[in-house]
């Protein structure tokens, strides 16, 4: 669960995809019994709305008025508007700050969701505990060892990862950071292992 991103209301208006954070009220919504709209738990006078009175594909939060463009139902893992529009991650990209929109129903994965009630949300793994979604123990040092014949260790030369014979230096140590969900260097603890060029290249850096 803790690798999942959720819908968050940012700035009392925009709806975007964000990493799940427990007890973040901007990520919490509830069905208002009186208006039958989905209301923000942080801004309780605002409901999920199709922009431009339903004439746009953009979703945002605005003052509750209970018109058709604010009415959504939970149907088969989808949030479906009264006129059949479905809440969707724009472009189906699992990407931080990705816009949330509505589209016609097409059963793409970006239109399917889970409802997780705040009082049922588990605590994130603590230091030393396994994060089952990512496969690492949180905050515990580890080595990354090649399966090639010499069993060399992932090491750092400057900011470039290379393989080297085991030497016991901090540059061969790594750890999983639960907050950022990244692999960080034990030598330079504020830096994470990353694909160079913002993911557009094949080489790794920290």
C-alpha positions as CSV (number, residue, x, y, z in Angstrom):
1,X,0.0,0.0,0.0
2,X,2.7,2.5,0.9
3,X,4.1,2.7,-2.6
4,X,0.7,3.9,-3.8
5,X,-0.1,7.5,-4.9
6,X,-3.4,9.1,-4.0
7,X,-5.5,12.0,-5.0
8,X,-4.6,15.2,-3.1
9,X,-6.2,18.6,-3.1
10,X,-3.5,21.2,-3.4
11,X,-4.1,24.9,-2.6
12,X,-7.8,24.3,-2.0
13,X,-8.3,23.9,-5.7
14,X,-6.1,21.6,-7.8
15,X,-6.5,17.8,-7.8
16,X,-3.2,15.9,-8.4
17,X,-1.6,12.6,-7.8
18,X,0.7,12.5,-4.7
19,X,2.5,10.0,-2.6
20,X,0.3,8.7,0.2
21,X,1.0,10.3,3.6
22,X,-1.0,9.2,6.6
23,X,-3.1,11.9,8.3
24,X,-2.7,14.4,5.5
25,X,-6.2,16.0,5.4
26,X,-5.6,17.3,1.9
27,X,-5.6,13.6,0.8
28,X,-8.8,12.8,2.6
29,X,-12.4,13.2,1.3
30,X,-15.8,12.2,2.5
31,X,-19.3,11.8,1.1
32,X,-21.5,14.6,2.4
33,X,-24.9,13.1,3.2
34,X,-26.8,16.4,2.6
35,X,-25.3,17.3,-0.8
36,X,-24.3,13.8,-2.0
37,X,-21.0,15.4,-3.1
38,X,-17.4,14.3,-2.3
39,X,-16.0,17.0,0.0
40,X,-12.4,17.7,1.0
41,X,-11.6,16.9,4.7
42,X,-9.3,19.9,4.7
43,X,-11.6,22.4,3.0
44,X,-15.1,21.3,4.0
45,X,-16.9,23.9,1.9
46,X,-15.4,22.5,-1.3
47,X,-16.4,19.5,-3.4
48,X,-14.8,17.6,-6.3
49,X,-16.1,19.4,-9.4
50,X,-15.8,19.1,-13.2
51,X,-14.6,22.5,-14.2
52,X,-16.6,25.0,-16.4
53,X,-19.9,23.5,-15.1
54,X,-19.1,20.1,-16.6
55,X,-17.9,21.4,-20.0
56,X,-14.3,20.7,-19.3
57,X,-12.3,17.5,-18.6
58,X,-10.4,19.1,-15.8
59,X,-11.3,18.3,-12.1
60,X,-10.8,20.7,-9.2
61,X,-12.3,21.6,-5.8
62,X,-14.8,24.4,-5.6
63,X,-17.7,25.6,-3.4
64,X,-20.3,22.9,-3.0
65,X,-23.5,23.5,-5.0
66,X,-24.6,19.8,-5.6
67,X,-25.1,20.3,-9.3
68,X,-24.6,17.3,-11.6
69,X,-21.0,18.1,-12.3
70,X,-20.2,17.5,-8.5
71,X,-22.1,14.2,-8.2
72,X,-19.9,11.1,-8.3
73,X,-20.7,7.5,-7.4
74,X,-18.4,4.6,-6.5
75,X,-19.0,1.9,-9.2
76,X,-16.7,-1.1,-9.9
77,X,-13.5,0.5,-8.7
78,X,-14.3,3.7,-10.5
79,X,-15.6,7.2,-9.5
80,X,-18.3,7.9,-12.0
81,X,-20.0,11.2,-12.5
82,X,-23.8,11.4,-12.9
83,X,-23.3,12.0,-16.7
84,X,-21.0,9.1,-17.1
85,X,-17.6,10.8,-16.9
86,X,-14.9,8.9,-15.0
87,X,-12.2,10.2,-12.7
88,X,-8.9,9.5,-14.5
89,X,-5.1,10.0,-14.1
90,X,-4.1,12.2,-17.1
91,X,-2.3,10.0,-19.6
92,X,-2.3,7.0,-17.2
93,X,1.1,8.1,-15.8
94,X,1.9,7.1,-12.2
95,X,3.8,10.4,-11.7
96,X,4.0,12.8,-8.8
97,X,1.8,15.9,-9.3
98,X,0.0,14.4,-12.3
99,X,-3.3,16.1,-13.0
100,X,-6.6,14.3,-12.2
101,X,-9.2,14.7,-14.9
102,X,-12.4,13.1,-16.2
103,X,-12.8,11.1,-19.4
104,X,-15.3,8.8,-21.0
105,X,-15.2,5.3,-19.5
106,X,-12.6,3.1,-21.2
107,X,-11.5,0.7,-18.4
108,X,-7.9,1.9,-18.5
109,X,-6.0,1.3,-15.3
110,X,-5.7,5.1,-14.8
111,X,-9.5,5.1,-14.2
112,X,-9.4,2.5,-11.4
113,X,-9.0,3.3,-7.8
114,X,-9.1,1.9,-4.3
115,X,-11.0,3.5,-1.5
116,X,-8.9,3.4,1.7
117,X,-10.7,4.8,4.8
118,X,-8.5,7.0,7.0
119,X,-9.2,4.9,10.2
120,X,-8.1,1.7,8.4
121,X,-4.9,3.1,6.9
122,X,-1.9,1.2,8.4
123,X,1.2,3.0,9.7
124,X,4.2,3.1,7.4
125,X,7.1,0.7,8.1
126,X,9.5,2.0,10.8
127,X,13.3,1.8,10.8
128,X,14.3,-1.8,10.6
129,X,10.9,-3.1,9.4
130,X,10.4,-4.5,5.9
131,X,8.5,-2.4,3.4
132,X,6.8,-5.2,1.4
133,X,5.9,-3.0,-1.5
134,X,9.5,-2.1,-2.2
135,X,11.3,-5.1,-0.8
136,X,13.7,-3.3,1.6
137,X,14.1,-2.9,5.3
138,X,13.7,0.7,6.2
139,X,16.9,2.6,7.1
140,X,19.0,-0.6,7.4
141,X,22.4,-0.5,5.6
142,X,22.9,-3.0,2.7
143,X,25.3,-3.8,-0.1
144,X,24.3,-4.3,-3.8
145,X,26.4,-7.3,-5.0
146,X,26.8,-8.3,-8.6
147,X,25.9,-11.9,-9.6
148,X,28.8,-12.0,-12.0
149,X,31.7,-14.3,-11.1
150,X,33.7,-11.9,-9.0
151,X,30.8,-10.8,-6.9
152,X,31.8,-7.2,-7.0
153,X,29.9,-4.5,-5.0
154,X,28.2,-1.4,-6.2
155,X,30.5,1.5,-5.3
156,X,30.8,5.2,-6.0
157,X,33.5,7.0,-7.9
158,X,32.6,10.7,-7.6
159,X,28.8,10.6,-8.3
160,X,29.0,7.6,-10.6
161,X,28.0,4.1,-9.5
162,X,30.5,1.4,-10.6
163,X,31.3,-2.1,-9.4
164,X,34.4,-2.8,-7.3
165,X,35.9,-5.5,-5.2
166,X,34.6,-5.4,-1.6
167,X,36.5,-2.9,0.4
168,X,34.3,-2.0,3.5
169,X,34.2,1.7,2.6
170,X,31.0,3.7,3.1
171,X,30.8,4.2,-0.6
172,X,29.7,0.6,-1.0
173,X,26.8,1.0,1.5
174,X,23.2,1.8,0.7
175,X,19.9,2.2,2.6
176,X,16.2,2.5,1.7
177,X,14.6,5.8,2.8
178,X,10.9,5.3,3.6
179,X,10.1,9.0,3.2
180,X,11.3,9.4,-0.4
181,X,11.1,5.7,-1.4
182,X,14.6,5.9,-2.8
183,X,17.9,4.1,-2.4
184,X,20.4,6.4,-0.7
185,X,24.1,6.3,-0.5
186,X,25.7,5.6,2.9
187,X,28.6,7.9,2.0
188,X,26.5,10.9,1.0
189,X,23.2,10.4,2.8
190,X,21.3,13.2,1.2
191,X,21.8,11.8,-2.3
192,X,19.7,9.0,-3.9
193,X,20.4,6.5,-6.7
194,X,18.8,7.9,-9.9
195,X,18.6,7.4,-13.7
196,X,20.6,10.3,-15.3
197,X,19.0,12.9,-17.4
198,X,15.7,12.8,-15.4
199,X,15.2,9.2,-16.6
200,X,16.0,9.9,-20.2
201,X,19.4,8.1,-20.2
202,X,20.7,4.7,-19.4
203,X,23.4,5.6,-16.9
204,X,23.0,6.0,-13.1
205,X,24.1,8.8,-10.9
206,X,23.5,9.8,-7.3
